[in-house]
Amino acid sequence: MKVLVSGATGFIASHLVPRLVREGHSVVALGHDPARLPSGHGVRQLVVDLSRSLPADDFPAVDAIVHLAQANTIGPSRSQDLMAVNVASTCGLLDVAVRHKAEHFVLASSGSVYGATSVEIDERTPVHPLDEYGESKVLAEQLLDEFRDRLHVTALRLFVPYGPGQSGRMIPALAERIRSGTPIVLNENGRPHVNPVYVKDVVDAILSTLSRPDVQLVNVAGPDVVDVRELSERIAGELNCHPRFVAGDNTNIGDIVASTTRVRDLIRRELTPLADGLHRTFGTP
């Protein structure tokens, strides 16, 4: 299978692209920075800036598209990029998929489409995004519905993915604060509760989706629910450090905890325990 992976310079792609190649697939690695794109046997680079209109005629024929690229910085000055990358490029790549008679389109969406709640989230839970980023992911998912009669489309809603090589997200940010001795703010005794998902499970979910025509929507989360204090303490244990905490005053924080029933059915195995995933991420090899 030939698979186009957008956002090929990103964290999840850094695990997905080598796995695809190892399993005998060829990859078209799409990104805007040629110096950071993966290369080597089985990988073709495609330099495209998804914040601009897509040169659809320049895309190679592929069997599947995995759309990992996203903009996630919110604010008035970034709204145009957010909507261009998260929404407009999704529409453009869906059009590319149809034009080249691809069979599958997988969108990396986000658990943020649900907002924050006090109950466990499953795929039937109504979406209620709290910011422009979440709204952009809802709009991208809605575009998939317009193409369901022309190819197999799937939205994978990711909940706090983590693993080796990640930067700038919740778990590496906590690790950096722990290493530097910077206090971690605990609001409402450590909320939100989350169930982070290890990157190997994310990759397995993507690969399983590419082999099945019947998967339309899956929450991709991990098996262990923790609050910010417990998550920080577990990370600190791997780093052999002691976390510092300070009480915050935000009392309007909900949890972001997803049911894992559907993702376990999809990948046909148990999910990676948080203790194992954190050890693989931060522990001594």
Disulfide bonds with the S-S distance in Angstrom:
none
